[in-house]
Amino acid sequence: MISPSISSKLPWVGTNIFTVMSALARQNNAINLSQGFPDFSCDPLLTDYVSRAMKEGYNQYAPMPGLPALCEEISQMIKEIYDYSYDPATEITITCGASEALYCAIAAVVRPGDEVIVLEPAYDLYLPAIELSGGIPVRYALKPPDYRINWEEVKKLVSPRTRVIMLNTPHNPTGSILYPEDLRQLSALLSHTDIFIISDEVYEHIIFDGNIHQSMARYPDLAARSFIVSSFGKSLHATGWKVGYCLAPAPLSAELRKIHQFVGFSTSTPFQQGIAGYLRDERSKIMEIKTFYQRKRDLFLQLMQGSRFRPIASRGTYFQLMSYEEISDESEMAFAQRLTIESGVACIPVSVFYRHRVENKVVRFCFAKEDLTLERAAEKLIKL
């Protein structure tokens, strides 16, 4: 019998680091500060809305673009926050998590041979999705400790083949953010081009120290060329529900939906209906999330005082980078694995967010955890 062989489209891709480190944490009964999910429950009122939706019969396929009720609530929320209007019928698409939205946006506009500028360290979906569409990633490395963008250097990467620039703010894994000056420079850079922006803004509501999230939606000239992706998993502490959305002008949304209808088609109906009701009645709670997570960040930093780890400023997200250069000369992967096995705390090596594993002796901890979890983890970490 002949068994057909397969030539991988992604020969360099293995099991992602989040799965690997979470599995290692389970095997060693370690505290999991690696994968980015809360270990606490979402608002009981939110689950009440979803349960009610199930009981009221919202259990069949939702419309492919999303439930109108949810799209309308998102449109209103965006208008209130960013003073920019998206048509709920033609410019907002509900997706199976932010990852599907990102994949569909990339697939909608990237053609074979197109170049896509990617700022590394980068979320691990970007490069595979670009390559599956035949695109060519053009990487720019952000550097510690501030991980700010040097726009003059980015400008040198733009060519006639540049199709997209990928942005992520607040930034995973570094916790850095974009500032108004960044958006002004980006606007000037793209003003006479036909380059699209795919802006990953899933942590838009988790931003600290009085900073204001610089969404592409705040800038009409940038919004006109942008796919903006966000996630209720992050803002409602419900990552397992996989409900994301994409904002884009109608012509861009139409192309994204052509892909979406064959990838996920529609997203869980009772979750959409429940979230719509929650946004209608409890929207202000989303605005409180930044205070909630800033307290978590500050607690973790306070607990880590006196350790040999050196914190790198987190301006947003629920991640805290730590330099371990005073502790070990090991590679980031080796250090993260040893920390999990010997010290009982799992983290993520930041080097894996670079295609070619750039080593800066920096690891990422997730502080979206119960206070007791953070206390137990810090007690172990300060012993190093």
JOZIPE-V385604 format. One record per pair of residues at least 6 apart in sequence whose C-alpha atoms are under 6 Angstrom apart, sorted by the first residue. I is the first residue (numbers start at 0). GAP is how many residues later the second one is. Records with the same first field share a line. If there is no record, write none. Layout:
I->GAP / GAP
This chain:
17->17
24->7 / 321
27->313
29->314 / 315
30->314
31->314
32->313 / 314 / 332 / 333
33->312 / 313 / 314 / 331 / 332
35->330
37->330 / 331
38->330
41->195
48->225
49->220 / 221 / 224
52->217 / 221
53->216
57->211 / 212
58->210 / 211
61->204 / 207
63->201 / 202
64->28 / 29
65->27 / 28
69->206
70->17
71->16
74->11 / 13
78->6
81->136
89->160
90->156 / 157 / 158 / 159 / 162
91->154 / 155
92->152 / 153
93->150 / 151
94->6 / 149 / 150 / 172
95->146 / 147 / 148 / 171
96->145 / 146 / 147
97->132 / 133 / 146
102->26
103->152 / 155
104->151
106->26
107->147 / 148
109->25
110->23
111->22 / 23
112->22
113->21 / 22 / 47 / 49
114->20 / 21 / 22 / 46 / 47 / 48
115->21 / 22 / 46 / 47 / 48 / 49
116->21 / 22 / 48
117->20 / 21 / 48
118->20 / 21 / 22
119->20 / 21 / 22 / 234
120->232 / 233
121->231
162->32
163->31 / 32 / 33
164->32
165->32
166->32 / 33
167->31 / 32 / 33
168->8 / 32
169->6 / 7 / 33 / 146 / 147
174->139 / 140 / 141 / 142
175->139
195->29 / 30
196->29
197->28 / 29
198->29
199->29
200->28 / 29
201->28 / 29
202->114
205->84 / 110 / 111
206->83 / 109
207->107 / 108
215->6 / 7
216->6
226->20 / 21
227->18 / 19
228->16 / 17
229->14 / 15
230->13
231->11 / 12
232->6
302->75
303->74
306->75
308->13 / 14 / 15
309->12 / 13
310->11
311->9 / 10
313->6
317->48 / 49 / 50
318->46 / 47
319->44 / 45
320->42 / 43
321->40 / 41
322->38 / 39
323->37
324->36
331->17 / 29
332->16
335->11
338->6
339->6
346->17 / 18
347->15 / 16
348->14
349->12 / 13
350->6 / 7 / 8
